Amino acid sequence: MPRIFRALIPALLLLSICSCGSNETYRMTLRDGREFIAASQPVMQRKTGYYRYKTFQGRDALIRAEEVILIERNS
């Protein structure tokens, strides 16, 4: 087997393992029944009173913490 293939196989294996963990999403349920899906884990920012998370478009988003009643991790 050529040397390039010996180096390429472990790199592809590592890439496939790393991509498996990035499929986690989070569902946030608000008091009024609306649900938001986040691409990253929402982080509570105590100074502002908001949850910060990433959308699927890669943008930062904020939701007031007092509006959120449930945060669930999806597979």
C-alpha atoms as an extended CHARMM CRD file, in Angstrom:
* protein
*
        75  EXT
         1         1  MET       CA              0.0000000000        0.0000000000        0.0000000000  PROA      1               0.0000000000
         2         2  PRO       CA              1.4370000000        3.4120000000       -0.8980000000  PROA      2               0.0000000000
         3         3  ARG       CA              2.5230000000        5.6880000000        1.9490000000  PROA      3               0.0000000000
         4         4  ILE       CA             -0.1020000000        8.3040000000        1.1570000000  PROA      4               0.0000000000
         5         5  PHE       CA             -2.8990000000        5.8030000000        1.7420000000  PROA      5               0.0000000000
         6         6  ARG       CA             -1.3980000000        4.7660000000        5.0780000000  PROA      6               0.0000000000
         7         7  ALA       CA             -1.4850000000        8.3970000000        6.1820000000  PROA      7               0.0000000000
         8         8  LEU       CA             -4.9070000000        9.0860000000        4.6700000000  PROA      8               0.0000000000
         9         9  ILE       CA             -6.7870000000        6.2150000000        6.3150000000  PROA      9               0.0000000000
        10        10  PRO       CA             -6.1800000000        7.3300000000        9.9480000000  PROA      10              0.0000000000
        11        11  ALA       CA             -7.0080000000       10.9280000000        9.0020000000  PROA      11              0.0000000000
        12        12  LEU       CA            -10.3420000000        9.8850000000        7.4760000000  PROA      12              0.0000000000
        13        13  LEU       CA            -11.1100000000        7.7040000000       10.4800000000  PROA      13              0.0000000000
        14        14  LEU       CA            -10.4200000000       10.6030000000       12.8600000000  PROA      14              0.0000000000
        15        15  LEU       CA            -12.5840000000       12.9270000000       10.7710000000  PROA      15              0.0000000000
        16        16  SER       CA            -15.5130000000       10.5100000000       10.8210000000  PROA      16              0.0000000000
        17        17  ILE       CA            -15.2760000000       10.0780000000       14.5940000000  PROA      17              0.0000000000
        18        18  CYS       CA            -15.1820000000       13.8340000000       15.1880000000  PROA      18              0.0000000000
        19        19  SER       CA            -18.1710000000       14.4940000000       12.9550000000  PROA      19              0.0000000000
        20        20  CYS       CA            -20.3500000000       12.0320000000       14.8920000000  PROA      20              0.0000000000
        21        21  GLY       CA            -20.2750000000       14.1760000000       18.0360000000  PROA      21              0.0000000000
        22        22  SER       CA            -21.3910000000       17.3230000000       16.2850000000  PROA      22              0.0000000000
        23        23  ASN       CA            -24.9630000000       16.1090000000       15.6950000000  PROA      23              0.0000000000
        24        24  GLU       CA            -26.2210000000       17.1700000000       19.1140000000  PROA      24              0.0000000000
        25        25  THR       CA            -29.0020000000       19.7050000000       19.0910000000  PROA      25              0.0000000000
        26        26  TYR       CA            -30.9420000000       21.2750000000       21.9150000000  PROA      26              0.0000000000
        27        27  ARG       CA            -34.6620000000       22.0120000000       22.1030000000  PROA      27              0.0000000000
        28        28  MET       CA            -35.7430000000       24.9970000000       24.1760000000  PROA      28              0.0000000000
        29        29  THR       CA            -39.3900000000       25.2300000000       25.1710000000  PROA      29              0.0000000000
        30        30  LEU       CA            -40.7380000000       28.6480000000       26.1150000000  PROA      30              0.0000000000
        31        31  ARG       CA            -43.5970000000       29.5690000000       28.4440000000  PROA      31              0.0000000000
        32        32  ASP       CA            -45.9320000000       30.3520000000       25.5550000000  PROA      32              0.0000000000
        33        33  GLY       CA            -45.3670000000       26.8880000000       23.9910000000  PROA      33              0.0000000000
        34        34  ARG       CA            -42.9520000000       27.9010000000       21.2430000000  PROA      34              0.0000000000
        35        35  GLU       CA            -39.9520000000       25.6690000000       20.6880000000  PROA      35              0.0000000000
        36        36  PHE       CA            -36.5390000000       26.6380000000       19.3560000000  PROA      36              0.0000000000
        37        37  ILE       CA            -33.8750000000       24.2350000000       18.1430000000  PROA      37              0.0000000000
        38        38  ALA       CA            -30.2760000000       25.2200000000       18.8650000000  PROA      38              0.0000000000
        39        39  ALA       CA            -27.1960000000       23.8850000000       17.0800000000  PROA      39              0.0000000000
        40        40  SER       CA            -25.0960000000       24.4360000000       20.2290000000  PROA      40              0.0000000000
        41        41  GLN       CA            -25.7310000000       24.0820000000       23.9280000000  PROA      41              0.0000000000
        42        42  PRO       CA            -27.4510000000       27.1990000000       25.2880000000  PROA      42              0.0000000000
        43        43  VAL       CA            -25.2810000000       29.0230000000       27.8210000000  PROA      43              0.0000000000
        44        44  MET       CA            -26.8600000000       31.1860000000       30.5210000000  PROA      44              0.0000000000
        45        45  GLN       CA            -25.2990000000       34.6260000000       30.7650000000  PROA      45              0.0000000000
        46        46  ARG       CA            -26.0220000000       35.7800000000       34.2930000000  PROA      46              0.0000000000
        47        47  LYS       CA            -25.1230000000       39.4310000000       33.7120000000  PROA      47              0.0000000000
        48        48  THR       CA            -27.7000000000       39.8800000000       30.9720000000  PROA      48              0.0000000000
        49        49  GLY       CA            -30.2710000000       37.2400000000       31.9570000000  PROA      49              0.0000000000
        50        50  TYR       CA            -30.2670000000       35.6490000000       28.4950000000  PROA      50              0.0000000000
        51        51  TYR       CA            -29.4030000000       32.2480000000       27.0470000000  PROA      51              0.0000000000
        52        52  ARG       CA            -26.9250000000       32.4670000000       24.1650000000  PROA      52              0.0000000000
        53        53  TYR       CA            -26.7920000000       29.7280000000       21.5300000000  PROA      53              0.0000000000
        54        54  LYS       CA            -25.8610000000       29.1130000000       17.8870000000  PROA      54              0.0000000000
        55        55  THR       CA            -28.4800000000       28.6760000000       15.1780000000  PROA      55              0.0000000000
        56        56  PHE       CA            -28.1430000000       26.2310000000       12.2960000000  PROA      56              0.0000000000
        57        57  GLN       CA            -27.0760000000       29.1580000000       10.1170000000  PROA      57              0.0000000000
        58        58  GLY       CA            -24.0970000000       29.6880000000       12.4440000000  PROA      58              0.0000000000
        59        59  ARG       CA            -25.4420000000       32.9040000000       13.9600000000  PROA      59              0.0000000000
        60        60  ASP       CA            -25.5240000000       33.8150000000       17.6340000000  PROA      60              0.0000000000
        61        61  ALA       CA            -29.0010000000       34.0830000000       19.1210000000  PROA      61              0.0000000000
        62        62  LEU       CA            -30.3800000000       35.1860000000       22.4940000000  PROA      62              0.0000000000
        63        63  ILE       CA            -33.5170000000       34.2260000000       24.4210000000  PROA      63              0.0000000000
        64        64  ARG       CA            -34.5400000000       35.7180000000       27.7590000000  PROA      64              0.0000000000
        65        65  ALA       CA            -33.9200000000       33.1390000000       30.4760000000  PROA      65              0.0000000000
        66        66  GLU       CA            -37.2030000000       33.8660000000       32.2510000000  PROA      66              0.0000000000
        67        67  GLU       CA            -39.0940000000       32.7870000000       29.1030000000  PROA      67              0.0000000000
        68        68  VAL       CA            -37.3900000000       29.3690000000       28.9440000000  PROA      68              0.0000000000
        69        69  ILE       CA            -39.0250000000       26.5790000000       30.9300000000  PROA      69              0.0000000000
        70        70  LEU       CA            -37.1950000000       23.5360000000       29.5090000000  PROA      70              0.0000000000
        71        71  ILE       CA            -33.9670000000       22.7550000000       27.6580000000  PROA      71              0.0000000000
        72        72  GLU       CA            -33.6190000000       19.2170000000       26.2840000000  PROA      72              0.0000000000
        73        73  ARG       CA            -30.7160000000       17.6190000000       24.4570000000  PROA      73              0.0000000000
        74        74  ASN       CA            -31.6930000000       15.8230000000       21.2400000000  PROA      74              0.0000000000
        75        75  SER       CA            -29.6610000000       13.0290000000       19.6970000000  PROA      75              0.0000000000
